[in-house]
Amino acid sequence: MSRDLAIDATRGLAIWSMISLHFANGMLIALPTHAFPLVDGMSAFVLLSGLVLGLVYRGWTQRHGLQFAYQRLAQRLLVLYVAQVVISLAAVATATLLSGREYFLVARLPGDAPFFQQLWWALTLRFLPGGGNILVVYLVLMTFAFAVVPLLMRGRWTWVLAASGALYVVSQVAPAWWMYLNAAPDGGPIQNWAAWQVLFIPAMVVGWQWEQWQVRRRLDAALPRLTALTVLVGVLLAHGLWIERWLWQAPELLGKVELGPLRALASWLVVACVYAVFGRLLQWMRRDWLRPLVSVGTRSLDAYVIQAVALLALPTLFAPRPWGAGLSTLIVLAVFATCWGWAEFRRHRGVDKLHRLPAILADAAATPQRGATLVRA
């Protein structure tokens, strides 16, 4: 199935948003992707992950059946687990190099636990550094796909949306302890997955129904109105005095841990608008002009792991925080360039699956030797 480059560009922009926020929060380079209140790279990442899952798995179930889709889901969950463990092990390694206070400032985790205790927490996904904890939410939400895919295959998408909406309402009015994911056993909650699924599960339905609902064509046709609405909502949220006073009295509407209703609605609106804008731009301009965003978007999981590890390594090994505006800007550009370079390397080498990388590199190293042998012969 051909890729939708507008989706990849939107995912690439979400990665840029994360990197600029984590390494240069409040500075000029981070402002463009954080000018709209309540929306950040994390919400876009989760929503787009559900959308792509629906798009891809509909095609797989139609061509190969449910069992094949389940096998791919299980493989994807394993990849997510390994990626999160890599980030968590980087946090464990960082704890051996910094004092407790310094470590907390870098990783937002307690550093006083014994090494092997931290190691066990990392392997059991209970040691999640700040800027590197989305994948656990993603892993939990992808597990729902085992139940959602069969329903979508039978056309029960209304059931799925109703169940997702009901779970979201419960997460807002009567949240339970089992809905929350914690950064560490003794740490505070980082996300309420029962709330965050309202981005992932409905997006999965939209992806599944993408062609039937003609989503791309409808968004493109509505682009002027959608853009105007997005700008109006953004201005009101940022500068509408009566809205500011109202929100101040009802902070539960915009919380990030619980994904308040206004934050959820704003995320849907902004992601739809950005996707439509990129779709129009890709019709008008050369594709290569958006290549950095598109390339990084095709390998968004890799890019997320790179930025999460860099968020731990750079303050520890390069320069302790706080950083000035100039250094922060250079770091943002360098981290994003690394993500882009890695994505281009995988494309150039044809590394569709990371577990094939050693074999591909070994084969590439052996090819010149075989050529030299033939020349001598």
Residue pairs with C-beta under 8 A, 6 or more apart in sequence:
1 55
1 56
1 59
3 298
4 55
4 216
5 278
5 282
5 287
5 290
5 294
6 216
6 275
6 276
6 278
6 279
6 282
7 48
7 51
7 52
7 275
7 297
8 293
8 294
8 295
8 297
8 298
9 278
9 282
9 290
9 293
9 294
9 297
10 44
10 48
10 271
10 274
10 275
10 278
10 297
11 44
11 45
11 48
11 296
11 297
11 298
11 300
12 292
12 293
12 294
12 295
12 296
12 297
12 300
12 303
13 33
13 41
13 44
13 274
13 278
13 293
13 297
14 41
14 42
14 44
14 45
14 48
14 297
14 300
15 41
15 45
15 296
15 297
15 300
15 303
15 304
15 307
15 336
15 339
16 33
16 41
16 293
16 296
16 336
17 33
17 34
17 40
17 41
17 44
18 40
18 41
18 42
18 45
18 131
18 304
18 307
19 307
19 332
19 335
19 336
19 339
20 29
20 30
20 33
20 34
20 332
21 30
21 33
21 34
21 40
21 41
22 131
22 307
22 311
23 310
23 311
23 314
23 323
23 328
23 331
23 332
23 335
24 30
24 323
24 325
24 328
24 329
24 331
24 332
27 325
27 328
27 329
28 325
28 329
29 328
29 329
29 332
29 333
30 332
33 41
34 40
35 234
35 238
36 230
36 234
36 237
36 238
36 266
36 270
37 234
37 237
37 238
37 266
38 237
38 254
38 262
38 263
38 266
38 267
39 263
39 266
39 267
39 270
39 271
42 134
43 199
43 259
43 263
43 264
43 267
43 271
44 267
44 270
44 271
44 274
45 134
45 138
45 300
45 304
46 134
46 137
46 138
46 141
46 196
46 199
46 200
47 199
47 200
47 203
47 267
47 268
47 271
48 203
48 271
48 300
49 138
49 141
49 142
49 200
49 203
50 141
50 199
50 200
50 201
50 202
50 203
50 204
50 207
51 203
51 204
51 206
51 207
52 207
53 142
53 145
53 204
53 207
54 152
54 203
54 204
54 205
54 206
54 207
54 208
54 209
54 210
55 207
55 208
55 210
56 207
57 69
57 72
57 73
57 145
57 149
57 208
58 152
58 207
58 208
58 210
60 68
60 69
60 72
61 68
61 69
61 149
61 153
66 149
66 150
66 153
69 149
70 146
70 149
73 142
73 145
73 146
73 149
76 142
77 139
77 142
77 143
79 301
79 354
80 135
80 138
80 139
80 142
80 301
81 125
81 139
83 135
83 301
83 304
83 305
84 125
84 128
84 132
84 135
84 136
84 139
85 122
85 123
85 125
86 305
86 309
87 128
87 129
87 132
87 135
87 305
87 308
87 309
88 121
88 122
88 123
88 125
88 127
88 128
88 129
88 132
89 119
89 122
90 129
90 132
90 308
90 309
90 312
90 313
91 107
91 109
91 118
91 122
91 127
91 128
91 129
91 132
91 312
92 115
92 118
92 119
92 122
92 127
94 103
94 106
94 107
94 129
94 312
94 313
94 316
95 103
95 107
95 109
95 111
95 115
95 118
96 115
97 316
97 317
98 106
98 111
98 316
99 111
100 110
100 111
100 112
102 320
103 109
103 111
104 110
104 111
105 315
105 321
106 129
106 311
106 312
106 315
106 316
106 321
107 129
107 130
107 312
108 129
108 130
108 183
109 127
109 128
109 129
109 130
109 183
109 184
109 187
110 184
110 186
110 187
113 121
118 127
121 127
121 184
121 185
125 136
125 139
126 182
126 184
126 185
127 183
127 184
128 136
128 181
128 182
128 183
128 184
128 190
129 183
129 308
129 311
129 312
130 183
130 311
131 307
131 308
131 311
132 308
132 309
132 311
132 312
133 181
133 183
133 190
133 191
134 304
135 301
135 304
136 181
137 181
137 191
137 193
137 196
138 200
140 181
140 193
141 193
141 196
141 197
141 200
141 201
144 197
144 200
144 201
145 204
148 160
148 201
148 204
151 157
151 159
151 160
152 160
152 204
152 205
152 208
157 205
157 208
157 209
160 201
160 204
160 205
161 201
161 202
161 205
163 201
164 197
164 198
164 201
164 202
165 198
167 194
167 197
167 198
168 194
168 195
168 197
168 198
168 264
170 194
171 179
171 192
171 194
171 195
171 258
172 195
172 252
172 258
172 260
172 261
175 192
175 194
175 195
175 258
179 192
179 193
179 194
179 195
180 189
180 190
180 191
180 192
180 193
180 257
181 189
181 190
181 191
181 192
181 193
182 188
182 189
182 190
183 190
189 257
190 257
191 257
191 259
192 257
192 258
192 259
195 258
195 259
195 264
196 259
198 259
198 264
199 259
199 264
199 267
199 268
206 213
206 215
209 215
210 216
216 279
219 226
219 272
219 275
219 276
219 279
220 276
220 279
220 280
222 276
223 273
223 276
223 277
223 280
226 269
226 272
226 273
226 276
227 273
227 276
227 277
229 269
229 273
230 269
230 270
230 273
233 266
233 269
236 243
237 243
237 247
237 262
237 266
247 253
247 254
247 262
251 260
252 258
252 260
253 260
253 261
253 262
253 263
254 260
254 262
254 263
255 263
256 263
278 290
278 293
281 290
282 290
287 294
292 336
292 340
295 340
295 343
295 344
295 347
296 303
296 336
296 339
296 340
296 343
298 343
298 347
299 339
299 342
299 343
299 346
302 339
302 342
302 343
302 346
302 354
303 339
303 342
303 343
306 335
306 338
306 339
306 342
307 335
307 339
310 335
310 338
314 331
315 321
319 327
323 331
345 351
346 352
349 357
349 360
349 361
349 364
350 360
351 357
351 360
